[in-house]
Amino acid sequence: MKRHISIGLLIGVALSLVVGITFIIGSGSTLLALLGVYVSITISVIVAMIDRLRALERGHNLVARLTRDEDLQRMAGQLIRRLSDAVEHQDPLYRELLSRELRETDLRLAQAATGVITFKAESWRAAWRDLLGSDDVAYYHSVALVKNRDYWQDNAGRDAMVFNKEIATSIGVHRIFVIWDNLWQDTELHSWIASQRDAGITVSVVRRSDIPAQEDLIHDLGIYGDRAVGYQHLDEQCHTLRFELRFDEAGCLQAIDRFRRLKLYATEEATNEYFETEVVSSMAG
């Protein structure tokens, strides 16, 4: 900051001398031009000083926050040490690859700074369990997009289903199943959903074709109380491509609104009809 002030003073003194000399020996137009230059440079210096002060303030705030969180402080120090070791390698290809890694890390950190953590494949389930097992999550609402009978039928999915039934004894769990039309009368699927209802989970169902195309409601999501929401992105075989865990307020409010609007289509009458169809289909079989 002192350097910025010194530069500003030098510029101000120098230009003042030039303006004074020009005023004595020069024309009025030359004086006005130099005054314009002087004002422009002065403003630029002031802006640079303000930016520098803001950067210093952010740095001080970061240090203060890190000192309150030992884990983050330790990780920040470790990252700096790792980067310091990495830049010692001089191989051009290595440095190019390192730059790519750092750019990808920067992108992930930029996303995390907005309150969004992205997981690949099934790595999200540990964080999911931690959230639902925490004391400050009083309810769990979710939307399941059932495109085929493989939905949550692998080992990870079956384990998660057992966990869902366990937590339903202590917090409110409500699941809306959006069922693709070709599966609407699938008896095995009926039985799987009914087992969740029997375990104390509130169950609602809606046929995929009953949701208007203009509604932005076709999302596989979970709402973890007032704390966070998760979006599960699936392939056509219902395998997880990625999972986004959002802690930002806007993302949470959007998910809650989607769930609320979807409930209008997953009516109690439609749900009762679905389970009545199960009985009819079973009798017909």
C-alpha positions in Angstrom: 0.0 0.0 0.0 2.9 2.4 0.8 4.3 1.8 -2.7 1.0 2.8 -4.3 0.8 6.0 -2.2 4.4 6.9 -3.1 3.8 6.3 -6.8 0.6 8.4 -6.6 2.5 11.3 -4.9 5.3 11.3 -7.4 2.8 11.3 -10.3 0.9 14.1 -8.7 4.0 16.3 -8.1 5.4 15.6 -11.6 2.2 16.5 -13.3 1.6 19.5 -11.2 5.0 20.9 -12.2 4.2 20.1 -15.9 0.9 21.8 -15.6 2.4 24.9 -14.0 5.1 25.2 -16.6 2.5 24.8 -19.4 0.3 27.4 -17.9 3.2 29.9 -18.0 4.5 29.2 -21.5 1.8 27.1 -23.2 -1.6 27.5 -24.7 -4.9 27.0 -23.0 -5.7 23.9 -25.1 -2.4 22.2 -24.1 -3.2 23.0 -20.5 -6.6 21.4 -20.7 -5.2 18.3 -22.4 -2.6 17.9 -19.6 -5.2 18.4 -17.0 -7.2 15.6 -18.6 -4.2 13.3 -18.5 -3.5 14.2 -14.9 -7.1 13.4 -13.8 -7.1 10.1 -15.7 -3.8 8.9 -14.2 -4.8 10.1 -10.7 -8.1 8.1 -10.9 -6.3 5.0 -12.2 -3.9 5.2 -9.2 -6.7 5.6 -6.8 -8.6 2.6 -8.3 -5.4 0.5 -8.1 -5.0 1.4 -4.4 -8.6 0.5 -3.7 -8.2 -2.9 -5.4 -5.1 -3.5 -3.5 -6.7 -2.7 -0.2 -9.7 -5.0 -1.0 -7.3 -7.8 -1.9 -5.5 -7.3 1.4 -8.8 -7.3 3.3 -9.8 -10.5 1.6 -6.5 -12.0 2.5 -6.8 -11.0 6.1 -10.4 -12.3 6.3 -9.2 -15.7 4.8 -6.4 -16.0 7.3 -8.8 -15.2 10.1 -11.3 -17.8 8.9 -8.6 -20.4 8.5 -7.4 -19.9 12.0 -10.9 -20.8 13.2 -10.9 -24.1 11.3 -7.9 -26.3 11.9 -8.7 -28.8 9.2 -9.0 -26.0 6.5 -5.8 -24.4 7.8 -3.9 -27.6 7.6 -5.2 -28.4 4.1 -4.4 -24.9 2.8 -0.8 -25.2 4.2 -0.5 -28.6 2.6 -1.7 -27.4 -0.8 0.9 -24.5 -0.7 3.7 -27.0 0.1 2.6 -29.4 -2.6 2.5 -26.6 -5.2 5.9 -25.4 -4.0 7.4 -28.8 -4.6 5.6 -29.3 -7.9 7.0 -26.1 -9.5 10.5 -27.3 -8.9 10.2 -29.7 -11.8 11.3 -28.1 -15.1 10.2 -30.6 -17.7 8.0 -28.6 -20.2 5.5 -31.5 -20.7 5.2 -32.0 -16.9 4.6 -28.3 -16.4 1.9 -28.3 -19.1 0.2 -31.3 -17.5 0.5 -29.7 -14.1 -1.2 -26.5 -15.4 -4.1 -28.6 -16.7 -4.5 -30.2 -13.3 -4.4 -26.9 -11.6 -7.0 -25.5 -14.0 -9.3 -28.4 -13.3 -8.8 -28.0 -9.6 -9.5 -24.3 -9.9 -12.8 -25.0 -11.7 -13.8 -27.5 -9.0 -12.9 -25.1 -6.2 -14.8 -22.3 -8.0 -17.9 -24.5 -8.1 -17.4 -25.5 -4.4 -17.1 -21.8 -3.5 -20.7 -21.4 -4.7 -21.9 -24.1 -2.3 -21.9 -27.0 -4.9 -19.9 -30.2 -4.5 -20.0 -32.7 -7.4 -19.3 -36.4 -7.0 -18.6 -38.9 -9.7 -20.4 -42.2 -10.0 -21.4 -43.6 -6.6 -18.9 -41.7 -4.4 -21.7 -39.4 -3.1 -23.4 -42.0 -0.9 -21.1 -41.5 2.1 -21.9 -37.8 2.2 -25.6 -38.6 1.7 -25.5 -40.9 4.7 -23.7 -38.3 6.8 -26.3 -35.7 5.9 -29.3 -37.9 6.7 -27.7 -39.1 9.9 -27.0 -35.6 11.3 -29.2 -34.2 14.1 -30.2 -31.0 12.2 -32.0 -32.8 9.4 -35.6 -33.2 10.4 -37.0 -34.5 7.1 -36.0 -36.1 3.8 -38.0 -35.6 0.6 -36.9 -37.1 -2.7 -38.0 -37.6 -6.3 -37.1 -40.9 -8.0 -37.1 -41.1 -11.8 -37.9 -44.8 -12.4 -37.0 -45.3 -16.1 -36.5 -49.0 -15.8 -36.5 -51.8 -13.2 -32.8 -51.4 -12.5 -33.4 -48.2 -10.5 -31.6 -48.6 -7.1 -31.3 -52.4 -7.7 -27.5 -52.7 -7.5 -25.7 -53.3 -4.2 -25.3 -49.6 -3.5 -28.9 -48.9 -4.2 -30.2 -51.8 -2.1 -28.0 -50.7 0.8 -29.3 -47.2 0.5 -32.9 -48.5 0.5 -32.3 -50.3 3.8 -30.9 -47.0 5.2 -33.9 -45.1 4.0 -36.2 -47.5 5.9 -34.1 -47.2 9.0 -34.2 -43.4 9.1 -37.9 -43.3 8.4 -38.4 -44.3 12.1 -36.8 -41.1 13.3 -37.3 -38.4 10.6 -40.1 -37.7 8.0 -39.3 -39.4 4.7 -41.5 -38.7 1.6 -40.6 -40.1 -1.8 -42.3 -39.3 -5.1 -41.8 -41.9 -7.8 -42.0 -40.7 -11.3 -42.7 -43.9 -13.2 -42.2 -44.3 -16.9 -45.4 -45.4 -18.6 -44.2 -48.8 -19.7 -43.5 -49.7 -16.0 -46.8 -48.4 -14.6 -48.3 -51.9 -14.2 -45.0 -53.7 -13.4 -45.8 -55.9 -10.4 -42.2 -56.2 -9.2 -41.9 -52.5 -9.2 -45.2 -52.2 -7.3 -43.9 -54.5 -4.6 -40.6 -52.6 -4.2 -42.4 -49.3 -3.7 -45.0 -50.9 -1.4 -42.3 -52.2 0.8 -41.1 -48.7 1.4 -44.6 -47.6 2.3 -44.9 -50.5 4.7 -41.6 -49.3 6.4 -43.2 -46.0 7.2 -42.0 -44.0 4.2 -44.7 -41.7 2.7 -45.0 -42.7 -0.9 -46.5 -40.8 -3.9 -46.5 -41.9 -7.5 -47.1 -40.2 -10.8 -47.0 -41.4 -14.3 -44.3 -39.8 -16.5 -46.8 -38.9 -19.2 -49.0 -37.0 -16.7 -46.4 -34.3 -16.1 -46.7 -31.5 -18.6 -43.6 -31.1 -20.9 -43.2 -27.4 -20.0 -42.8 -28.1 -16.3 -39.2 -28.3 -15.2 -39.9 -31.2 -12.8 -38.1 -34.2 -14.2 -35.2 -34.3 -11.8 -33.9 -37.1 -9.6 -33.4 -35.1 -6.4 -33.2 -35.3 -2.6 -34.0 -32.5 -0.1 -32.2 -32.9 3.2 -34.2 -30.7 5.6 -33.2 -27.1 5.4 -29.6 -27.9 5.0 -28.9 -29.1 1.4 -30.3 -30.7 -1.7 -28.8 -33.3 -4.0 -29.3 -34.0 -7.8 -28.6 -37.4 -9.1 -27.8 -37.6 -12.8 -28.5 -41.0 -14.3 -27.8 -42.8 -17.6 -30.5 -44.8 -19.3 -29.6 -47.9 -17.2 -30.2 -45.8 -14.1 -26.5 -45.8 -13.2 -25.2 -42.6 -11.5 -23.1 -40.4 -13.9 -22.6 -37.7 -11.3 -24.2 -36.3 -8.1 -24.5 -32.6 -7.2 -24.8 -31.7 -3.6 -25.9 -28.1 -3.2 -25.6 -26.1 0.0 -26.6 -22.8 -1.5 -29.9 -21.2 -0.5 -31.1 -20.6 -4.1 -30.5 -24.2 -5.0 -32.4 -25.4 -1.9 -35.4 -23.2 -2.5 -35.6 -24.3 -6.2 -35.6 -28.0 -5.2 -38.3 -27.4 -2.6 -40.4 -25.6 -5.1 -40.0 -28.4 -7.6 -41.0 -31.0 -5.1 -44.0 -28.9 -4.1 -45.2 -28.6 -7.7 -44.6 -32.2 -8.5 -46.9 -33.2 -5.6 -49.8 -31.6 -7.4 -49.5 -34.3 -10.1 -48.6 -37.1 -7.7 -52.0 -36.9 -6.0 -53.3 -39.2 -3.3 -55.9 -40.5 -5.8 -53.3 -41.4 -8.3 -51.3 -43.1 -5.6 -54.3 -45.1 -4.4 -55.1 -46.1 -8.0 -51.5 -47.2 -8.5 -51.7 -49.6 -5.5 -55.1 -50.8 -6.5 -53.7 -51.7 -9.9 -51.0 -53.7 -8.1 -53.8 -55.8 -6.4 -55.7 -56.2 -9.7 -52.5 -57.2 -11.6 -51.5 -59.7 -8.9 -54.9 -61.3 -8.9 -54.9 -61.5 -12.7 -51.5 -63.2 -12.6 
